[in-house]
Amino acid sequence: MEVQAAGWRTPAAGPGRALVPEGLRLVAFVCATWIATDIGFASYRPEFGVSLIWPLSGVGLLWAATGDRRTWPLDAVLLTAVSSAALVVAGSTTGQAAMGALQVVLQATVYQAVMVRWAPALWGSGGTRPLRRTADLWVFLLAVTVGSAVASGVRAAGLGLVPTSDLQDASLVLARNLSWMIAVGGVALQLGPRLAPGGPRPARTRPEPGPRAAPTDRTWRGGPLELLALAVVTLAVYGAVFTREQPLPLTFLLTVPSLWAAMRLDALRAAVHAVASGTFAIVMTLSGNGVFASMDDPRVGAALAQALLAVLVLKTLVISCVMSERDAAIRRARVSEAASLGRAALLGAVLHNMNEGIVVAREDGEVLVRNAAGDALLRSSVMLTTLPDATRGRLFHPDGTALDEAELPFRRALAGEEVLREDLVLRSDSSPDGRVIEVSASPVAETEESPRAAVVNFRDVTTVREHEGDLAAFAGVVAHDLNNPLTVVSGWADSLADFFALGDVSAEDGQAMIGRIQGAATHMRRFIDDLLGYTVARDRPLSPEDLDLSAVAEEVARLRRDGATHPHIEIEPGIRVRADVVLLRQLLDNLVGNAVKYVAPHTRPHVTLTCRPAGDMVELRLTDNGIGIPESMRQRVFETFVRVQTDGYGGTGLGLDICRRVVVRHGGDIRVEEGAEGVGSTFVFTLPRAGARLPGLPPVERQQVAVSPEPTA
């Protein structure tokens, strides 16, 4: 909203003008001005020197509030002309009529300038908001006070239009103008937004809380019986004070009905009730009845009646604003509470589903927060104290020495230390060898209400540390097996270079050296191929299909039969399985290759592959006449980099681990038995038969890496 230097809004900022078309608005206000002027003149009494009922002040205020900077010149002219004409017609002198009109125009102009400057969001000042905030109420009170003071000052000065006023007359004029601006303005600022298109309506039900709840119109909290009771009490109190010839000393009770209305009704109804009550008091004073009419100076009584009207309306507006803001604060608090409960529930769910244990405890050991994982991993109190308890165990350093109380991460965090990912060993009756626990601890900010506390985070990393050890061993094996052939390549390349430096190299010597280099390169290539096969067997997505295993095995056997030992390989025909063809070929190539490779010197390899049904699976048996595998190694031989101690046979220790992974990924199992008549080995493995569904595949277990000094399968 643009605010001009003169303190008036631009034409686009006049929401009141949207109530009715411009022409109809002017006609309505001309009529309202004439009627208000007649009412005011009718309430004139010589003993008071002024009209006590003066709604014309409020009509001028509304005329300005529903216009804008562009329309105000015409509005002001019409307001002056109509009010002056009405006063002249009613019997006022020309000077009195001019002064009355001048006061109204000045009040409206000053009021609107202050409201646009300091409360631009309110209805009539450029916004659409009703009067429901105490800050806006103070601006409204400032605007009507300044406007009334300016108008009363002009009236006191006379300006040659009317005689100058003494202090009492000026005070009475100020009280009258101020009271009726407050009365009419207070009602208008509640009613105007409701009549505007899209304006707020009084809620019939409790509004739903929003994330940024603002003061809204309060719900009428009572029913018809309560409204009737309020009317009866109001009439009874005001009747007792104003209708008796000898008024009872009950003036203090005049505020009770308006207080009731302000506490129970919405702001508009409460304001109307206050205006009606105050107007009744003024009317009774004009008729010579009531406590105010019985005063020695009638002007003082008139001023007090005007003050009662102002006090009743202001009290009602203050209470309504405070209660609206209170209701808004309650809604915001409920929203914040709901959000806090939601965040707490989310945090609780996160803590509950964490795999890591969390404990927050005070210095005295009182546990503030503990999640389920902490109790599932271990008794969380073991993190807080070293008192012996066999059921929960005790913490040790990795070197086996027990932690004392001061060395606990929890105690160190209480002392201000930040403990990050420290490995400790927990030993208990259920785990005598100990579990490796990674512990972190941090101090919690201390407050006056809360003693020192710390948060401890811990998780069981036993398997992780074992896998890290496996990885380190794996890296060592890879480095060792690649370094040996690289040493051969480098050594023979250097030798070949030396020979070339001495002169011509014979074909025989050159071929021998190059053969050594090529052999080392072949060994490296085979090792790298095994590593790639290991990765494929572990990670390649399965694409199962119905296959003729006999045909795949025959392709593998055909390549082996052309080897130097000319192995005899027999394949049972018609074996059909459901498997991934790439992994199946890898499985058969490793098993047949080992059977051909690991035979005694000067022995022709003999390999047979047979099968028999086993429910939805097919059991296959591959038998050879090789050197065999000791019984003590028949389970470990399927682990990563495990080699049987044999002389003269190379290998990476990955081949049978690849076979195990392929079989397990197809839902089967594999084992090795002693060969027929105690000679060689028989590998027994199962695969799904053709047409069968692959069973749920269990995860392939990670194996510890073990390195034996001699190469085998």
NORBEL-V886316 format. One record per backbone hydrogen bond with DSSP energy under -0.5 kcal/mol. NH is the residue of the N-H (numbers start at 1). CO is the residue of the C=O. Records with the same first field share a line. If there is no record, write none. Layout:
BEGIN
NH=CO / CO
END
This chain:
BEGIN
4=2 / 8
7=4
10=2
13=10
14=11
15=13
17=14
18=15
19=16
25=21
26=22
27=23
28=24
29=25
30=26
31=27
32=28
33=29
34=30
35=31
36=32
37=33
38=34
39=35
40=36
41=37
42=38
43=39 / 40
44=41
45=50
48=45
49=45
52=43
54=52
57=54
59=55
60=56
61=57
62=58
63=59
64=60
65=61
66=62
67=64
69=9
72=68
75=71
76=72
77=73
78=74
79=75
80=76
81=77
82=78
83=79
84=80
85=81
86=82
87=83
88=84
89=85
90=86
91=87 / 88
92=87
97=93
98=94
99=95
100=96
101=97
102=98
103=99
104=100
105=101
106=102
107=103
108=104
109=105
110=106
111=107
112=108
113=109
114=110
115=111
116=112
117=113
118=114
119=115
122=119
123=129
124=127
125=122
127=122
128=121
129=121
131=189
132=130
137=133
138=134
139=135
140=136
141=137
142=138
143=139
144=140
145=141
146=142
147=143
148=144
149=145
150=146
151=147
152=148
153=149
154=150
155=151
156=152
157=153
158=154
159=157
161=158
162=158
165=156
170=166
171=167
172=168
173=169
174=170
175=171
176=172
177=173
178=174
179=175
180=176
181=177
182=178
183=179
184=180
185=181
186=182
187=183
188=184
189=185
190=187
191=187
192=188
194=190 / 191
195=191
196=192
199=196
203=217
213=210
221=219 / 264
227=223
228=224
229=225
230=226
231=227
232=228
233=229
234=230
235=231
236=232
237=233
238=234
239=235
240=236
241=237
242=238
243=239
247=245
248=240
250=248
253=250
254=251
255=252
256=253
257=253
258=254
259=255
260=256
261=257
262=258
263=259
264=260
265=261
270=266
271=267
272=268
273=269
274=270
275=271
276=272
277=273
278=274
279=275
280=276
281=277
282=278
283=279
284=280
285=281
286=282
287=283
288=285
289=284
290=244
291=241
294=290
295=292
298=296
300=297
301=297
302=298
303=299
304=300
305=301
306=302
307=303
308=304
309=305
310=306
311=307
312=308
313=309
314=310
315=311
316=312
317=313
318=314
319=315
320=316
321=317
322=318
323=319
324=320
325=321
326=322
327=323
328=324
329=325
330=326
331=327
332=328
333=329
334=330
335=331
336=332
337=333
338=334
339=335
340=336
341=337
342=338
343=339
344=340
345=341
346=342
347=343
348=344
349=345
350=346
351=347
352=348
353=349
354=350 / 351
357=458
359=456
360=369
361=454
362=366
363=452
365=362
368=360 / 366
369=360
371=358
374=371
375=371
376=372
377=373
378=374
380=378
382=379
383=380
384=381
385=381
392=389
393=389
394=427
396=425
397=401
400=397
403=395
407=404
408=404 / 405
410=383
412=408
413=409
414=410
415=411
416=413
417=412
419=417 / 441
420=418
421=419
422=439
424=437
425=396
426=435
427=394 / 425
428=431
429=390
434=431
435=426
437=424 / 435
438=459
439=422 / 437
440=457
441=419
442=455
444=453
447=450
453=444
454=361
455=442
456=359
457=440
458=357
459=438
461=436 / 459
462=436
465=461
466=462
467=463
468=464
469=465
470=466
471=467
472=468
473=469
474=470
475=471
476=472
477=473
478=474
479=475
480=476
481=477
482=478
483=479
484=480
485=481
486=482
487=483
488=484
489=485
490=486
491=487
492=488
493=489
494=490
495=491
496=492
497=493
498=494
499=495
500=496
501=497
502=498
503=499
510=506
511=507
512=508
513=509
514=510
515=511
516=512
517=513
518=514
519=515
520=516
521=517
522=518
523=519
524=520
525=521
526=522
527=523
528=524
529=525
530=526
531=527
532=528
533=529
534=530
535=531
536=532
537=533
538=534
539=535
540=536
545=579
547=577
549=547 / 575
550=575
551=548
552=548
553=549
554=550
555=551
556=552
557=553
558=554
559=555
560=556
561=557
562=558
563=560
566=563
568=605
569=567
570=607
572=609
575=572
576=574
577=547
578=688
579=545 / 577
581=579
584=580
585=581
586=582
587=583
588=584
589=585
590=586
591=587
592=588
593=589
594=590
595=591
596=592
597=593
598=594
599=597
603=600
605=603
607=568
608=623
609=570
610=621
612=619
614=617
617=614
618=687
619=612
620=618 / 685
621=610
622=683
623=608 / 621
624=681
627=598
633=630
634=631
637=633
638=635
639=636
641=653
642=639 / 653
646=644
653=712
656=713
658=654
659=655
660=656
661=657
662=658
663=659
664=660
665=661
666=662 / 663
667=664
668=663
671=684
673=682
675=680
678=675
679=676
680=626
682=673
683=622
684=671 / 682
685=620 / 683
686=669
687=618
689=616
690=576
692=689
698=696
701=699
706=640 / 704
708=641 / 706
END
